[in-house]
Amino acid sequence: MTGLRQRGHAPTRKPAEFTPELLAKIDWRRRAADEPFRGVATSEGVRPGLFPLRTTGLDVAGVRRTAEDYLAALTPRELAQGRFGMDDVTWRHWANGARYFLRHGLCLEDLDQAKRDRALALVRDSLSAYGYTQVIDMMRLNLTIGELRGEEHLLNEWMYWFSVYGSPEKGRPWGWQLDGHHVCVNCVFVGDQMVLTPSFLGAEPVVAESGRYAGTTAFRREEAVGERLFHSLTGEQRDRAVIAEEMPPDLFAGAFRDNFELNYAGLPLGELSGPQRAIAADLIGLYVNRARDDQAAVRMEEVLAHERETYFSWIGDVNDVFYYRIHSPVILIEFEHQAGVMFDNDTPTRRHIHTVVRTPNGGDYGIDLLRRHHERFHPRESK
């Protein structure tokens, strides 16, 4: 059993002084976020016309009221710190590491219980019961590693930054972001359409064996269903699905990679048998169904409409550690077992997992929908 790694010097909160090393790390992140947004795309470029502006018929009035209730509870100073315009670059400043890099918004740890509850109510009303529980479990596992390290003041369930964007009270596009160690969720509403990407969830450890939240687990289903899909493949299908021999150092489309170029690779889902496609749909659903149930159903319909253009790829040992990816014109899912960061193992194990979900071709942060919204309803503002 490996032990705990010694922490570096970079803090989890904004430091009193910035070292040259920390400034350099912040600078490259800032420059990456400042690049004109294109979105994750293949080498052929962004494919247009994938995300039409439309009416889904879903009721979003309740979640909008929850956002208004949260904003109404804030002081003027808190509003100035925790609310941004829809086009603010801080959308793209999310970072899944524990260290301080471009954090913004209001830290949940600094809010009183009533305000924190209102912030979490907004997260809960936007997600399914399954998705909300998963987010809370990741935050609790952050406390678990804090307990193991004796660093609860740095690593705990409330060391997360919450921001609201846009104007929910005016019925215009709006959204929220929850950002911190292993939990980075971006949620955008344009009319009654919702976009829940980029969403990064991770955990180290993935099981709390002790402490306040002993018994909490993460990613058991994402791991098991991914294994089940790979096990279901024939030898020829596995040969096509496996895209490399060595595990990648990290997810391809993680933080500050909003414009990452990634070509399709692996096995097309259209070549799977009926039972295999059912497993693949179950796997996709584990990520799509983090959204509130009605929105998830709309999103799943969108994803499955591109089933024959969706690829499943694999790296690693199904009986040990592995990486898998599901990639189509409208969704990108990555799962990977990671090397230790808090623990001192330098090779991947199953106790540190990262996942990310993106909407390729300009869909992240609802940007393509927002562009269409402005062109239709606010043409002067879009010029």
Residue pairs with C-beta under 8 A, 6 or more apart in sequence:
2 340
2 343
2 344
2 345
3 343
3 344
4 148
4 149
4 342
4 343
4 344
5 340
5 341
5 342
5 343
5 344
7 149
7 151
7 154
8 99
9 19
10 22
10 25
10 99
10 100
11 99
11 100
11 154
12 98
12 99
12 100
12 154
12 155
12 159
12 181
13 100
13 103
13 107
13 159
14 100
14 103
15 22
15 100
18 26
22 100
25 101
26 101
26 102
28 256
29 93
29 95
29 101
29 102
29 255
29 256
30 93
30 102
32 92
32 256
32 257
32 258
33 89
33 92
33 93
33 102
33 256
33 258
34 89
35 258
35 259
37 92
37 258
37 259
37 362
37 364
37 365
37 367
38 46
38 258
38 259
38 362
39 46
39 258
39 259
39 359
39 360
39 361
39 362
39 363
39 364
39 367
39 368
40 253
40 257
40 258
40 259
40 260
40 261
40 262
40 332
40 358
40 360
40 361
40 364
41 47
41 259
41 261
41 262
41 360
41 361
41 362
42 261
42 262
42 263
42 264
43 261
43 263
46 361
46 362
47 329
47 361
48 361
50 329
50 330
50 361
50 362
50 363
50 368
51 330
51 359
51 361
51 362
51 363
51 368
51 369
51 372
52 372
53 190
53 191
53 193
53 369
53 372
53 373
53 376
54 193
55 191
55 192
56 192
56 193
56 295
56 298
57 192
58 192
58 294
58 295
58 298
59 192
59 294
60 189
60 191
60 192
60 194
62 125
63 122
63 125
63 126
63 189
63 292
64 168
64 169
64 171
64 174
64 189
66 118
66 121
66 122
66 125
67 122
67 164
67 168
67 169
67 174
67 176
68 168
68 169
69 118
69 121
70 115
70 118
70 119
70 121
70 122
70 164
71 79
71 83
71 164
71 168
71 169
73 114
73 115
73 118
74 82
74 83
74 106
74 115
78 106
78 115
81 105
81 106
82 105
82 106
82 162
82 163
82 164
83 163
83 164
83 165
84 90
84 91
84 104
84 105
84 163
84 164
84 165
85 165
85 166
86 165
86 166
86 172
86 173
86 174
86 175
86 370
88 165
90 102
90 104
90 105
90 163
90 177
91 165
91 177
91 186
91 365
92 256
92 258
92 365
93 101
93 102
93 103
93 104
93 179
94 177
94 179
94 184
94 186
94 198
94 200
94 255
95 101
95 102
95 103
95 179
95 184
95 255
95 256
96 181
96 182
96 183
96 184
96 200
96 202
96 254
96 255
96 354
97 181
97 255
97 341
98 142
98 154
98 155
98 181
98 341
103 161
103 179
103 180
104 161
104 163
104 179
105 161
105 162
105 163
105 177
105 179
106 119
106 161
106 162
106 163
107 158
107 159
107 160
107 161
107 162
108 116
108 119
108 120
108 158
108 159
108 160
108 161
108 162
109 156
109 158
109 159
109 160
111 119
116 158
119 162
122 164
122 176
123 132
123 135
123 176
123 178
123 185
124 132
125 292
126 176
126 187
126 194
126 196
126 291
126 292
127 135
127 196
127 290
127 291
127 292
128 289
128 290
128 291
128 292
128 293
128 296
130 289
130 290
131 289
131 290
131 291
131 292
134 201
134 218
134 290
135 178
135 183
135 185
135 201
135 290
136 157
137 203
137 213
137 216
137 217
137 218
138 182
138 183
138 201
138 202
138 203
138 218
139 157
139 158
139 160
139 180
139 183
140 157
140 208
140 212
140 213
140 216
141 182
141 203
141 204
141 205
141 206
141 208
141 213
141 216
141 218
142 155
142 156
142 157
142 159
142 180
142 181
142 182
142 183
143 152
143 155
143 156
143 157
143 211
143 212
143 213
144 205
144 208
144 210
144 211
144 212
144 213
144 216
145 155
145 204
145 205
145 342
146 152
146 153
146 154
146 155
146 156
147 210
147 211
147 212
148 210
148 211
148 342
149 155
149 342
155 181
159 180
159 181
160 178
160 179
160 180
160 181
160 183
161 177
161 178
161 179
161 180
162 176
162 177
162 178
162 179
163 176
163 177
163 179
164 174
164 175
164 176
165 174
165 175
165 176
165 177
165 188
166 172
166 173
166 174
166 175
167 173
167 174
168 174
168 189
173 188
173 189
173 190
173 191
173 366
173 369
173 370
173 373
174 188
174 189
175 186
175 187
175 188
175 189
175 365
175 366
176 187
177 184
177 185
177 186
177 187
178 184
178 185
179 185
182 200
182 201
182 202
182 203
182 204
182 354
183 200
183 201
183 202
184 198
184 199
184 200
184 201
184 255
185 196
185 199
185 200
185 201
186 195
186 196
186 197
186 198
186 199
186 364
186 365
187 194
187 195
187 196
188 194
188 195
188 196
188 365
188 366
188 369
188 370
189 366
190 366
190 369
190 370
190 373
191 373
193 298
193 366
193 369
194 291
194 292
194 295
194 299
195 359
195 363
195 364
195 365
195 366
195 369
196 290
196 291
196 295
196 299
196 357
197 357
197 358
197 359
197 363
197 364
197 365
198 253
198 258
198 356
198 357
198 358
198 364
198 365
199 290
199 356
199 357
200 254
200 255
200 354
200 355
200 356
201 218
201 355
202 338
202 352
202 353
202 354
202 355
203 218
203 219
203 352
203 353
204 338
204 340
204 341
204 342
204 343
204 351
204 352
204 353
205 343
205 351
205 352
206 217
206 218
206 219
206 220
206 350
206 351
206 352
206 353
207 216
207 217
207 218
207 351
208 214
208 215
208 216
208 217
218 353
219 335
219 353
219 355
221 286
222 283
222 286
222 287
222 335
222 353
222 355
223 335
223 350
223 353
225 279
225 282
225 283
225 286
226 283
226 322
226 324
226 335
227 318
227 322
228 279
229 276
229 279
229 280
229 283
229 312
229 324
230 238
230 241
230 314
230 318
230 322
230 324
231 318
232 275
232 276
232 279
233 241
233 267
233 276
237 267
237 271
237 272
238 314
240 266
240 267
241 266
241 267
241 312
241 313
241 314
242 266
242 313
242 314
242 315
243 265
243 266
243 313
243 314
243 315
244 315
245 315
246 315
247 315
247 316
247 321
247 322
247 323
247 336
247 337
247 348
248 315
248 323
248 336
250 336
250 338
250 354
251 334
251 336
251 354
251 355
251 356
252 260
252 262
252 325
252 334
253 260
253 262
253 332
253 334
253 356
253 358
254 334
254 354
254 356
258 364
262 327
262 332
262 360
264 309
264 311
264 327
265 311
265 313
265 325
265 327
266 311
266 312
266 313
266 314
266 325
266 327
267 311
267 312
267 313
268 308
268 309
268 310
268 311
269 277
269 280
269 307
269 308
269 310
269 311
269 312
270 307
270 308
270 309
270 310
272 280
277 307
280 310
280 312
280 326
281 304
283 326
284 300
284 303
284 304
284 326
284 331
284 333
285 296
285 300
287 331
287 333
287 355
287 357
288 296
288 299
288 300
288 303
288 331
289 296
289 300
290 296
290 357
291 299
302 330
303 310
303 328
303 330
303 331
305 330
306 328
306 329
306 330
306 331
307 328
309 328
309 329
310 326
310 327
310 328
310 331
311 325
311 326
311 327
311 328
312 324
312 325
312 326
313 324
313 325
313 327
314 322
314 323
314 324
314 325
315 322
315 323
315 324
316 322
316 323
316 337
321 337
321 348
321 349
321 350
322 336
322 337
323 334
323 335
323 336
323 337
324 334
324 335
325 332
325 333
325 334
325 335
326 332
326 333
327 333
327 360
328 360
329 360
329 361
330 359
330 360
330 361
330 363
331 357
331 358
331 359
331 360
332 356
332 357
332 358
332 359
332 360
333 355
333 356
333 357
334 354
334 355
334 356
335 353
335 354
335 355
336 348
336 353
336 354
336 355
337 348
337 349
337 350
337 352
337 353
338 348
338 349
338 352
338 353
338 354
339 345
339 346
339 347
339 348
339 349
339 352
340 346
340 349
340 352
341 352
342 352
343 349
343 351
343 352
358 364
361 368
362 368
362 371
363 369
371 382
374 381
374 382
375 382
